[in-house]
Amino acid sequence: MTKQASNPPPSETAAAPDEPDQNGVAGTPGKGAYNPSFETRFQLGQSGNPSGRPKGSRNKSKIVEQILNETITVRDGGRSRKMSRFEVMVKQMANDAAKGDHKAWASMLLLIRTFNLIDKLPEPELRTSLTANDDDLWADITSRAREGHAKPKEVQKMGIGQ
């Protein structure tokens, strides 16, 4: 048989409105160290954090922004040019992506999406009609799928037999 601890009802444990509880805090505003009165809680014209962050100090994003906007001199095609660090980084990333660097390619795509440049890119030229050879190939693929020679996942991707 287990012995259960009996908890007294809340009315017996709660402090009376004017009496401090076991932590020294009174039940009504205006009593106790952690419960100042409403009249003295906030002073007009006094900051809630007087020793807070000083005015003019910069946060991390402002520091990064300032560094990326600094102009530096770079050699471009045998001549000196002044460019922002950000511009140099984007140009280098584009050059690396054009050379086949997959990480640079992914970074460029992320940059394009971030700045909503996807609508401004030229549309790729699409073929609107299939050739006779393409029609024959498609007919062969669909017939094989119907006969059960294709794998189930391939059939599902093609939307055949549903």
C-alpha atoms as a printed R data frame, in Angstrom:
    type eleno elety resid chain resno      x      y       z
1   ATOM     1    CA   MET     A     1  0.000  0.000   0.000
2   ATOM     2    CA   THR     A     2  1.407  3.386  -1.013
3   ATOM     3    CA   LYS     A     3  1.175  6.408   1.174
4   ATOM     4    CA   GLN     A     4 -0.088  9.517  -0.576
5   ATOM     5    CA   ALA     A     5  1.071 12.941   0.510
6   ATOM     6    CA   SER     A     6 -1.782 15.190   1.395
7   ATOM     7    CA   ASN     A     7 -1.601 18.683  -0.013
8   ATOM     8    CA   PRO     A     8 -3.408 21.336   1.984
9   ATOM     9    CA   PRO     A     9 -6.034 23.337   0.098
10  ATOM    10    CA   PRO     A    10 -4.778 26.544  -1.579
11  ATOM    11    CA   SER     A    11 -6.637 28.716   0.904
12  ATOM    12    CA   GLU     A    12 -4.387 27.446   3.708
13  ATOM    13    CA   THR     A    13 -1.086 27.995   1.826
14  ATOM    14    CA   ALA     A    14 -1.777 31.362   0.204
15  ATOM    15    CA   ALA     A    15 -0.659 34.441   2.078
16  ATOM    16    CA   ALA     A    16 -3.261 36.874   3.220
17  ATOM    17    CA   PRO     A    17 -3.433 40.051   1.111
18  ATOM    18    CA   ASP     A    18 -1.287 42.077   3.523
19  ATOM    19    CA   GLU     A    19  1.018 39.270   4.748
20  ATOM    20    CA   PRO     A    20  4.192 38.333   2.867
21  ATOM    21    CA   ASP     A    21  4.462 34.714   1.729
22  ATOM    22    CA   GLN     A    22  7.527 32.459   2.299
23  ATOM    23    CA   ASN     A    23  9.493 34.438  -0.325
24  ATOM    24    CA   GLY     A    24  8.784 37.770   1.324
25  ATOM    25    CA   VAL     A    25  6.395 38.955  -1.379
26  ATOM    26    CA   ALA     A    26  3.036 40.324  -0.364
27  ATOM    27    CA   GLY     A    27 -0.177 39.377  -2.126
28  ATOM    28    CA   THR     A    28 -1.200 42.921  -3.132
29  ATOM    29    CA   PRO     A    29  0.674 45.515  -5.231
30  ATOM    30    CA   GLY     A    30  2.636 47.986  -3.197
31  ATOM    31    CA   LYS     A    31  3.919 45.551  -0.603
32  ATOM    32    CA   GLY     A    32  7.301 43.794  -0.686
33  ATOM    33    CA   ALA     A    33 10.608 44.246  -2.461
34  ATOM    34    CA   TYR     A    34  9.563 42.480  -5.679
35  ATOM    35    CA   ASN     A    35  6.192 44.127  -5.937
36  ATOM    36    CA   PRO     A    36  6.520 47.940  -5.980
37  ATOM    37    CA   SER     A    37  3.440 50.124  -5.920
38  ATOM    38    CA   PHE     A    38  1.958 51.322  -9.183
39  ATOM    39    CA   GLU     A    39  2.763 54.960  -8.335
40  ATOM    40    CA   THR     A    40  6.514 54.370  -7.989
41  ATOM    41    CA   ARG     A    41  7.003 51.539 -10.458
42  ATOM    42    CA   PHE     A    42  7.933 53.693 -13.508
43  ATOM    43    CA   GLN     A    43  9.395 57.182 -13.202
44  ATOM    44    CA   LEU     A    44  8.570 59.645 -15.942
45  ATOM    45    CA   GLY     A    45 11.602 60.474 -18.119
46  ATOM    46    CA   GLN     A    46 13.751 57.727 -16.618
47  ATOM    47    CA   SER     A    47 14.964 54.857 -18.779
48  ATOM    48    CA   GLY     A    48 14.066 51.330 -17.792
49  ATOM    49    CA   ASN     A    49 17.625 50.287 -18.636
50  ATOM    50    CA   PRO     A    50 19.925 53.226 -17.822
51  ATOM    51    CA   SER     A    51 23.144 51.231 -18.354
52  ATOM    52    CA   GLY     A    52 21.928 49.657 -21.612
53  ATOM    53    CA   ARG     A    53 23.482 49.754 -25.069
54  ATOM    54    CA   PRO     A    54 25.122 53.141 -25.657
55  ATOM    55    CA   LYS     A    55 23.822 55.356 -28.451
56  ATOM    56    CA   GLY     A    56 25.800 55.101 -31.664
57  ATOM    57    CA   SER     A    57 27.020 51.560 -31.024
58  ATOM    58    CA   ARG     A    58 26.575 49.242 -33.982
59  ATOM    59    CA   ASN     A    59 25.063 45.802 -34.041
60  ATOM    60    CA   LYS     A    60 26.488 42.924 -36.111
61  ATOM    61    CA   SER     A    61 24.330 43.522 -39.173
62  ATOM    62    CA   LYS     A    62 25.402 47.181 -39.361
63  ATOM    63    CA   ILE     A    63 29.073 46.160 -39.128
64  ATOM    64    CA   VAL     A    64 28.680 43.603 -41.946
65  ATOM    65    CA   GLU     A    65 26.743 46.128 -44.040
66  ATOM    66    CA   GLN     A    66 29.468 48.755 -43.595
67  ATOM    67    CA   ILE     A    67 32.246 46.315 -44.545
68  ATOM    68    CA   LEU     A    68 30.403 45.083 -47.660
69  ATOM    69    CA   ASN     A    69 29.726 48.665 -48.797
70  ATOM    70    CA   GLU     A    70 33.387 49.766 -48.492
71  ATOM    71    CA   THR     A    71 34.987 50.513 -51.852
72  ATOM    72    CA   ILE     A    72 38.220 48.793 -52.737
73  ATOM    73    CA   THR     A    73 40.503 49.009 -55.768
74  ATOM    74    CA   VAL     A    74 40.669 45.858 -57.898
75  ATOM    75    CA   ARG     A    75 42.424 44.950 -61.140
76  ATOM    76    CA   ASP     A    76 39.858 44.051 -63.782
77  ATOM    77    CA   GLY     A    77 41.130 43.196 -67.239
78  ATOM    78    CA   GLY     A    78 44.435 45.007 -66.766
79  ATOM    79    CA   ARG     A    79 42.990 48.231 -65.389
80  ATOM    80    CA   SER     A    80 42.211 49.419 -61.867
81  ATOM    81    CA   ARG     A    81 38.606 49.905 -60.835
82  ATOM    82    CA   LYS     A    82 36.914 50.929 -57.617
83  ATOM    83    CA   MET     A    83 34.130 48.575 -56.578
84  ATOM    84    CA   SER     A    84 32.299 47.712 -53.379
85  ATOM    85    CA   ARG     A    85 33.340 44.521 -51.624
86  ATOM    86    CA   PHE     A    86 29.863 43.109 -52.246
87  ATOM    87    CA   GLU     A    87 30.155 43.798 -55.972
88  ATOM    88    CA   VAL     A    88 33.549 42.068 -56.070
89  ATOM    89    CA   MET     A    89 32.140 39.058 -54.228
90  ATOM    90    CA   VAL     A    90 29.165 38.720 -56.578
91  ATOM    91    CA   LYS     A    91 31.384 39.097 -59.643
92  ATOM    92    CA   GLN     A    92 33.796 36.427 -58.373
93  ATOM    93    CA   MET     A    93 30.893 34.120 -57.523
94  ATOM    94    CA   ALA     A    94 29.438 34.552 -61.027
95  ATOM    95    CA   ASN     A    95 32.827 33.828 -62.619
96  ATOM    96    CA   ASP     A    96 33.289 30.693 -60.503
97  ATOM    97    CA   ALA     A    97 29.763 29.507 -61.347
98  ATOM    98    CA   ALA     A    98 30.461 30.014 -65.054
99  ATOM    99    CA   LYS     A    99 33.607 27.874 -64.683
100 ATOM   100    CA   GLY     A   100 31.517 25.030 -63.235
101 ATOM   101    CA   ASP     A   101 31.906 25.466 -59.473
102 ATOM   102    CA   HIS     A   102 28.731 23.876 -58.065
103 ATOM   103    CA   LYS     A   103 28.861 25.727 -54.740
104 ATOM   104    CA   ALA     A   104 29.182 29.065 -56.530
105 ATOM   105    CA   TRP     A   105 26.326 28.039 -58.829
106 ATOM   106    CA   ALA     A   106 24.081 27.275 -55.836
107 ATOM   107    CA   SER     A   107 25.067 30.552 -54.163
108 ATOM   108    CA   MET     A   108 24.244 32.503 -57.316
109 ATOM   109    CA   LEU     A   109 20.822 30.851 -57.556
110 ATOM   110    CA   LEU     A   110 20.169 31.719 -53.905
111 ATOM   111    CA   LEU     A   111 21.222 35.312 -54.559
112 ATOM   112    CA   ILE     A   112 18.953 35.498 -57.624
113 ATOM   113    CA   ARG     A   113 15.998 34.214 -55.589
114 ATOM   114    CA   THR     A   114 16.778 36.522 -52.659
115 ATOM   115    CA   PHE     A   115 16.712 39.652 -54.824
116 ATOM   116    CA   ASN     A   116 13.732 38.430 -56.933
117 ATOM   117    CA   LEU     A   117 15.762 38.504 -60.131
118 ATOM   118    CA   ILE     A   118 14.177 35.320 -61.456
119 ATOM   119    CA   ASP     A   119 11.554 37.287 -63.452
120 ATOM   120    CA   LYS     A   120 14.236 39.459 -65.022
121 ATOM   121    CA   LEU     A   121 16.208 36.507 -66.447
122 ATOM   122    CA   PRO     A   122 15.693 35.740 -70.129
123 ATOM   123    CA   GLU     A   123 13.336 32.848 -70.768
124 ATOM   124    CA   PRO     A   124 14.966 29.744 -72.235
125 ATOM   125    CA   GLU     A   125 13.930 28.806 -75.739
126 ATOM   126    CA   LEU     A   126 11.434 25.940 -75.544
127 ATOM   127    CA   ARG     A   127 10.553 23.497 -78.290
128 ATOM   128    CA   THR     A   128  6.826 23.522 -78.777
129 ATOM   129    CA   SER     A   129  6.396 20.446 -80.956
130 ATOM   130    CA   LEU     A   130  7.825 16.940 -80.926
131 ATOM   131    CA   THR     A   131  9.551 15.465 -83.927
132 ATOM   132    CA   ALA     A   132  8.363 12.237 -85.525
133 ATOM   133    CA   ASN     A   133 11.177 10.390 -83.758
134 ATOM   134    CA   ASP     A   134 10.037 11.801 -80.392
135 ATOM   135    CA   ASP     A   135  6.462 10.660 -81.038
136 ATOM   136    CA   ASP     A   136  7.653  7.108 -81.808
137 ATOM   137    CA   LEU     A   137  9.837  7.056 -78.702
138 ATOM   138    CA   TRP     A   138  6.972  8.242 -76.491
139 ATOM   139    CA   ALA     A   139  4.622  5.633 -77.974
140 ATOM   140    CA   ASP     A   140  7.213  2.906 -77.262
141 ATOM   141    CA   ILE     A   141  7.670  4.043 -73.635
142 ATOM   142    CA   THR     A   142  3.933  4.164 -72.940
143 ATOM   143    CA   SER     A   143  3.297  0.749 -74.530
144 ATOM   144    CA   ARG     A   144  6.084 -0.839 -72.452
145 ATOM   145    CA   ALA     A   145  4.614  0.739 -69.319
146 ATOM   146    CA   ARG     A   146  1.160 -0.658 -70.128
147 ATOM   147    CA   GLU     A   147  2.616 -4.132 -70.737
148 ATOM   148    CA   GLY     A   148  4.328 -4.072 -67.342
149 ATOM   149    CA   HIS     A   149  7.955 -3.796 -68.518
150 ATOM   150    CA   ALA     A   150  8.513 -0.458 -66.731
151 ATOM   151    CA   LYS     A   151  9.175 -0.159 -63.029
152 ATOM   152    CA   PRO     A   152  6.173  0.977 -60.920
153 ATOM   153    CA   LYS     A   153  7.790  4.272 -59.912
154 ATOM   154    CA   GLU     A   154  8.472  5.129 -63.564
155 ATOM   155    CA   VAL     A   155  4.853  4.362 -64.462
156 ATOM   156    CA   GLN     A   156  3.625  6.588 -61.639
157 ATOM   157    CA   LYS     A   157  5.852  9.452 -62.809
158 ATOM   158    CA   MET     A   158  4.417  9.154 -66.328
159 ATOM   159    CA   GLY     A   159  0.824  8.946 -65.077
160 ATOM   160    CA   ILE     A   160  0.047  5.845 -67.164
161 ATOM   161    CA   GLY     A   161 -2.355  3.107 -66.152
162 ATOM   162    CA   GLN     A   162 -4.150  5.062 -63.456
